[in-house]
Amino acid sequence: MKLAKHNLSGKWIADLLRSQIRKPSERRVGIEIERLGMWDDFSPFQYSDVKLSNGDIRPGAATLLTQLSQKHHWPKIHNAKGQPMGLTTTLGKVSLEPGSQVELSTDPFSDLMTIKQKVDWFENSVADLTSPWGLSWIGLGVNPLNKVSEIELIPSSRYTIMDNFLSHRGTLGTSMMRRTSSVQINLDYTSEEEAIEMLRVSLLVAPISYALFGNSPFLEGKETDYLSFRGKIWQETDPSRTGLLPEAFEKDFTFDDYAHYLWQEPLMFVQDTKTNYLPGLGLSLSQIEKDQLSLPQVTCSEANQLNSMRELFSEARIKLGYIEVRSIDGLLPDYRYAASSFWLGILYSASARKEVLKLLGALTVQERQELFNASLKVGLEAQLGQLKVSHIAKLLVEISESELKSRGFGEEKLLDPMKENLKQNDNPASLLLKKYKNEWNSDIKTVIQHTRQ
């Protein structure tokens, strides 16, 4: 939609985004890692404990959070009924995604090598508990076997509302909630102008990111014809809040425009004056401001303006003080850190961002979408006219590597698994498919065994 210029709508959001601008010396990096749990018999990890036919009790996510809390003295985060929903840890926040995917959102740190060390420690600590149970963590972007109906929704009023809303908006919204996992990169901005440039670059490079890191070629035990079916799931979740955010490319786009865009977006959930979550009925903040009859206990409060930021699911988005990159499938650790380092090198370098804009900035909205669609399906083999994704990817990896070397933390070494794949125009999904067809007799359970962490 064309953004109309405005005076007041979203002013609080825009001012808040400006208040979070970092100094260059304060710039850090954070990552968010979601992981799918699966049992030795290939059934999905659930929130609740499950009693087996032999009388044994199979622990659920609530038990895992409780045991981690007891072991490390980490405070638990509860829902309104007192059920555990997450943890406040010494290295970041642990939370649950709707299908009991366990997410670690790290605190911001100076470099990826530090983050890797801390995440490795955390995941080893989790494995100390879950491995004896017979539970593994699957390094894929989509649960490759289990159906939506087999996966319990965690007891969250917000997610219950979202689940109902998205079931009527797109064909795969409930799959997004229960069956997907991702890696997200959070990188600070040091000015409003830089934030907008970082957002645009993140959206332009999203198809390249999927081509490099697509890792979800299976669903319900079969090939999907996509190297990143997770990306396809997001496309079919809710068209009004997902995708490549073409509005960000309008001339002179600012925080005010971004905030005004959020002001017009339909809300899945809102909070009333007592902070209870309620269905948003698809109303926008603008409509709530004008009409107090549909949701009489709901106002355009600061909480609901923040909710509007949370409910935008584009491939990159502006958060408070940083840009969140969302175009990465769930991955095994080596690829996870390759993706993180790739994006760090691109977005924290002004010259790298300018190179991206020179390479991709002239594409039309339709061309960006076509490139996105092709990358989800065929990865590095995607092409748009004379534009070859594999060529662009190699250029961007070289640029990123150079920037990482100049940072001096050794982060460029993390690119190595991706660089090896690039030599053959492969990504994690295409490598899996080759083995699936040629070595593993098209057996999905063998795929799962080889992607267990």
C-alpha positions in Angstrom: 0.0 0.0 0.0 1.1 3.6 -0.7 2.0 5.3 2.6 0.2 8.5 3.2 2.1 11.2 5.1 0.9 11.7 8.6 1.2 13.7 11.8 0.3 11.7 14.9 -0.3 8.0 14.0 2.5 6.0 15.3 4.5 9.0 16.7 5.2 7.1 19.9 6.6 4.1 18.0 8.8 6.3 15.8 10.1 8.3 18.8 10.8 5.0 20.7 12.8 3.7 17.7 14.9 6.9 17.6 15.5 6.7 21.4 17.1 3.3 20.9 19.8 4.4 18.4 23.1 3.0 19.5 26.5 4.6 19.6 29.0 2.8 17.3 31.0 1.7 20.3 27.8 0.1 21.8 27.1 -2.0 18.7 26.6 -5.7 19.5 25.2 -8.8 18.0 22.5 -11.2 19.2 21.0 -14.4 17.8 17.8 -16.3 18.3 17.9 -20.1 17.9 14.7 -22.2 17.7 15.1 -26.0 17.9 12.6 -28.7 17.1 12.5 -31.6 19.6 11.9 -35.2 18.5 11.9 -38.5 20.3 13.7 -41.7 19.3 10.4 -43.1 18.0 10.0 -39.9 15.8 7.1 -38.5 17.8 7.2 -34.8 18.5 8.3 -33.1 21.7 5.2 -31.7 23.5 4.5 -29.2 26.2 2.8 -31.6 28.6 4.3 -34.8 30.0 3.0 -37.8 28.0 2.1 -41.2 29.6 3.2 -44.1 27.3 1.3 -47.3 26.9 3.9 -49.1 29.1 3.2 -46.7 31.9 6.4 -44.6 31.5 6.2 -40.8 31.6 7.8 -38.9 28.7 8.8 -35.4 29.9 7.4 -32.3 28.1 8.7 -28.8 27.7 7.2 -27.7 31.0 9.3 -30.3 32.8 12.4 -29.4 30.8 12.0 -25.7 31.8 11.5 -26.7 35.5 14.5 -29.0 35.6 16.7 -26.4 33.9 15.5 -23.8 36.4 16.3 -26.1 39.3 19.7 -27.1 37.9 21.0 -23.6 37.2 18.8 -21.5 39.5 17.3 -19.6 36.6 14.0 -17.9 37.3 11.0 -19.2 35.5 8.6 -17.1 33.4 5.0 -18.2 33.9 1.7 -17.7 32.2 -1.3 -16.4 34.0 -2.1 -19.9 35.3 1.4 -20.3 36.8 2.6 -22.8 34.1 6.3 -22.4 33.0 6.7 -20.6 29.6 10.4 -19.7 29.7 13.5 -18.9 31.7 15.6 -15.8 32.5 19.2 -17.1 32.2 22.7 -15.7 32.5 23.1 -15.6 28.7 19.7 -14.6 27.5 16.0 -15.6 27.5 14.7 -19.1 27.0 11.1 -19.3 25.6 8.8 -21.7 23.9 7.4 -21.3 20.4 3.8 -22.4 19.9 4.7 -26.1 19.1 7.2 -26.3 22.0 10.1 -25.4 19.9 12.7 -24.3 22.5 14.1 -20.8 21.7 17.3 -19.2 23.1 17.4 -15.5 22.5 20.9 -14.5 23.5 21.8 -11.3 25.2 23.8 -9.0 22.9 27.5 -9.7 22.9 30.5 -8.1 21.2 31.2 -10.9 18.7 29.9 -14.3 17.4 32.8 -16.3 18.8 31.6 -15.3 22.3 28.0 -16.1 21.4 29.0 -19.5 20.0 30.9 -20.4 23.2 27.9 -19.5 25.4 25.3 -21.2 23.1 27.4 -24.4 23.0 27.5 -24.4 26.8 23.7 -23.9 27.0 22.9 -26.6 24.5 25.2 -29.0 26.1 23.4 -28.3 29.4 20.1 -29.0 27.8 21.4 -32.2 26.2 22.6 -33.4 29.6 19.0 -33.6 30.6 17.3 -34.6 27.3 19.7 -37.1 25.8 19.0 -39.7 28.6 15.3 -39.2 28.0 15.7 -40.2 24.3 15.0 -36.7 23.0 17.0 -35.1 20.3 17.0 -31.7 18.7 16.5 -31.7 14.9 18.6 -29.3 12.8 15.9 -28.6 10.1 13.7 -25.6 9.3 10.5 -27.7 9.3 9.4 -30.7 11.2 9.9 -33.3 8.4 7.5 -35.9 9.6 4.8 -35.0 12.1 1.4 -33.5 11.3 0.0 -30.3 12.8 -2.7 -32.4 14.5 0.0 -34.4 16.3 1.6 -31.3 17.9 0.1 -29.8 21.1 -0.2 -26.0 21.2 1.5 -24.6 24.3 -0.9 -23.1 27.0 -0.5 -19.4 25.9 -3.5 -17.2 25.5 -1.6 -15.1 22.9 -0.7 -18.2 20.8 -4.3 -19.6 21.1 -5.6 -16.3 19.7 -2.9 -16.3 16.9 -3.6 -20.0 16.1 -7.3 -19.3 15.5 -6.6 -16.0 13.6 -4.0 -17.5 11.3 -6.1 -20.6 10.6 -8.4 -18.3 8.6 -5.8 -16.1 7.0 -3.6 -18.5 5.0 -3.3 -22.2 4.3 -0.2 -22.9 6.4 -0.4 -20.6 9.4 -0.9 -23.4 11.9 2.1 -25.2 10.3 4.2 -22.0 10.9 3.3 -22.1 14.6 3.8 -25.8 15.3 6.3 -27.1 12.7 8.9 -24.5 11.9 12.2 -23.4 13.4 14.6 -20.6 12.4 17.7 -18.7 13.2 17.3 -15.0 13.6 20.1 -12.4 13.7 19.8 -9.1 15.6 22.1 -6.3 14.6 22.1 -2.8 16.1 21.6 0.5 14.1 23.5 3.6 14.9 21.3 6.1 13.1 17.8 6.3 11.6 19.2 6.4 8.1 21.4 3.4 8.8 18.4 1.5 10.2 16.4 2.1 7.0 19.4 1.1 4.8 19.9 -2.1 6.9 16.2 -3.0 6.6 16.3 -2.5 2.9 19.5 -4.5 2.5 18.1 -7.3 4.7 15.0 -7.5 2.5 17.0 -7.4 -0.8 19.3 -10.2 0.4 16.5 -12.4 1.9 16.3 -14.5 -1.3 20.0 -15.0 -1.3 19.9 -16.0 2.3 17.3 -18.6 1.6 19.4 -19.8 -1.3 22.4 -20.2 0.9 20.7 -21.6 4.0 17.5 -23.3 2.9 17.1 -26.4 5.0 13.5 -27.7 4.9 12.9 -29.8 1.8 10.5 -32.3 3.6 7.0 -32.3 5.0 5.1 -35.3 6.4 7.7 -37.7 5.2 7.8 -36.5 1.6 9.7 -34.1 -0.6 8.1 -30.7 -1.0 9.7 -29.5 -4.2 11.1 -26.6 -2.2 14.6 -26.4 -0.7 13.1 -24.1 1.9 9.5 -25.1 2.5 9.7 -23.1 5.7 9.9 -20.0 3.5 6.8 -21.2 1.6 5.0 -21.8 4.9 5.6 -18.2 5.8 4.3 -17.0 2.4 1.1 -18.9 3.2 0.7 -17.7 6.7 -0.8 -14.3 6.3 0.0 -12.2 3.2 -0.7 -8.9 5.0 2.1 -9.3 7.5 4.7 -11.5 5.8 7.1 -11.2 2.9 9.5 -8.5 1.5 7.8 -5.4 2.8 7.8 -3.3 -0.4 6.7 -0.2 1.5 10.2 0.0 2.9 11.6 0.9 -0.5 9.4 4.0 -1.0 11.4 7.2 -1.4 12.4 9.0 1.8 11.0 6.1 4.0 11.6 6.9 7.7 10.8 5.6 11.2 7.6 7.7 10.9 6.6 5.8 7.8 7.4 2.5 9.4 5.4 3.4 12.5 2.5 4.6 10.3 2.6 1.3 8.4 2.3 -0.6 11.7 -0.6 1.7 12.7 -2.6 0.4 9.7 -1.8 -3.3 10.0 -4.6 -5.7 11.2 -3.9 -7.0 14.7 -4.1 -10.6 15.7 -4.1 -9.9 19.4 -4.4 -6.9 21.6 -4.2 -6.3 25.4 -7.0 -4.7 27.4 -6.6 -2.2 30.2 -5.8 -5.0 32.6 -3.1 -6.4 30.1 -5.2 -9.5 29.3 -4.8 -10.8 25.7 -7.9 -10.5 23.5 -8.5 -11.3 19.8 -7.7 -8.2 17.8 -10.6 -9.0 15.3 -8.3 -7.9 12.5 -8.7 -4.3 13.5 -5.7 -1.9 13.2 -4.6 0.7 15.7 -6.0 3.3 13.4 -9.4 1.6 13.5 -9.3 1.1 17.3 -8.5 4.8 17.7 -11.6 5.7 15.8 -14.0 3.0 17.0 -14.3 2.1 20.7 -17.3 -0.1 20.2 -15.8 -3.2 18.7 -13.2 -3.6 21.5 -14.4 -1.4 24.3 -11.7 -2.3 26.8 -8.9 -1.8 24.3 -7.0 1.5 23.5 -4.0 2.4 21.4 -1.9 1.9 24.5 1.9 1.6 24.5 1.5 -2.1 25.0 -0.7 -2.4 21.9 1.7 -0.3 19.8 4.5 -2.6 20.9 2.2 -5.5 19.9 1.9 -4.1 16.4 5.7 -4.3 16.1 5.6 -7.9 17.3 2.9 -8.9 14.9 4.7 -7.9 11.7 6.4 -11.0 10.2 8.3 -9.6 7.2 11.6 -11.2 6.3 13.3 -8.4 8.2 11.9 -5.9 10.6 12.9 -3.0 12.8 12.9 -3.7 16.5 14.0 -1.5 19.4 17.6 -0.6 18.6 18.3 -3.3 16.0 17.3 -5.0 12.8 16.0 -8.5 13.0 16.9 -10.8 10.1 14.4 -13.6 9.7 15.3 -15.3 6.4 17.2 -18.3 7.8 15.9 -21.8 8.3 16.6 -23.8 11.4 20.1 -25.3 11.0 22.7 -27.5 12.6 25.3 -25.5 14.5 28.0 -25.1 11.9 25.5 -23.7 9.3 23.8 -21.6 12.0 27.0 -19.8 12.7 27.9 -19.5 9.0 24.6 -17.7 8.5 25.1 -15.5 11.5 28.6 -14.5 10.3 27.4 -13.9 6.7 24.7 -11.4 7.9 27.0 -9.7 10.4 29.6 -9.0 7.7 27.0 -7.7 5.3 25.0 -5.4 7.6 27.7 -4.0 9.8 29.7 -2.7 6.7 28.6 0.5 5.0 30.5 -0.5 1.9 28.9 -4.0 1.9 25.4 -2.5 2.1 26.2 -0.1 -0.7 27.3 -3.0 -2.8 24.1 -4.8 -2.2 22.1 -1.8 -3.2 24.2 -1.5 -6.4 23.6 -5.2 -7.2 20.0 -5.6 -6.3 18.5 -2.2 -5.5 17.2 -1.6 -9.0 14.9 -4.6 -9.0 11.2 -3.9 -9.1 8.8 -5.2 -6.5 7.7 -8.0 -8.9 11.3 -9.0 -9.7 12.2 -9.2 -6.0 9.2 -11.4 -5.4 10.1 -13.6 -8.4 13.6 -14.0 -7.1 12.3 -14.8 -3.7 10.0 -17.5 -5.0 12.7 -19.1 -7.2 15.2 -19.1 -4.3 12.8 -21.0 -2.0 12.4 -23.7 -4.6 15.8 -24.1 -6.2 18.2 -22.3 -4.0 21.5 -21.2 -5.6 20.2 -22.4 -9.0 17.7 -19.6 -9.0 18.0 -17.0 -11.8 16.1 -13.8 -12.8 17.0 -12.8 -16.3 20.7 -12.5 -16.4 20.9 -12.3 -12.6 22.2 -15.6 -11.2 21.8 -16.1 -7.4 24.9 -18.2 -7.2 27.0 -15.4 -8.6 25.5 -12.8 -6.3 25.9 -15.1 -3.3 29.6 -15.7 -4.0 30.2 -11.9 -4.3 28.3 -11.2 -1.0 30.2 -14.0 0.8 33.5 -12.5 -0.3 32.4 -9.0 0.8 31.2 -10.4 4.2 34.4 -12.3 4.7 36.5 -9.2 4.1 34.5 -7.2 6.7 34.7 -10.0 9.3 38.4 -10.2 8.9 38.6 -6.4 9.6 36.7 -6.9 12.8 39.5 -9.0 14.2 37.4 -11.6 16.1 38.1 -14.6 13.8 34.4 -14.7 12.8 35.3 -15.3 9.2 36.3 -18.9 10.0 32.6 -19.5 10.7 31.9 -19.0 7.0 33.8 -22.2 5.9 30.9 -24.7 5.7 28.9 -22.3 3.5 32.0 -21.6 1.3 32.4 -25.4 0.7 28.8 -25.7 -0.3 29.1 -22.7 -2.7 31.8 -24.5 -4.7 29.1 -26.9 -5.9 26.1 -24.5 -5.7 24.7 -26.5 -2.8 22.9 -25.5 0.4 22.0 -27.7 3.4 18.7 -28.8 1.8 20.2 -29.8 -1.6 22.9 -31.8 0.2 20.3 -33.6 2.2 18.3 -34.4 -0.9 21.3 -35.9 -2.7 21.9 -38.2 0.2 18.2 -39.0 0.6 18.0 -40.1 -3.0 21.4 -41.7 -3.5 22.5 -43.1 -0.1 19.5 -43.3 2.2 16.9 -45.1 0.0 14.5 -42.1 0.2 14.0 -42.9 3.9 12.9 -39.8 5.9 13.8 -41.4 9.2 17.4 -41.7 8.0 17.3 -38.0 7.2 16.1 -37.3 10.7 18.9 -39.4 12.2 21.5 -37.5 10.3 20.1 -34.1 11.4 19.9 -34.8 15.1 22.0 -32.5 17.2 
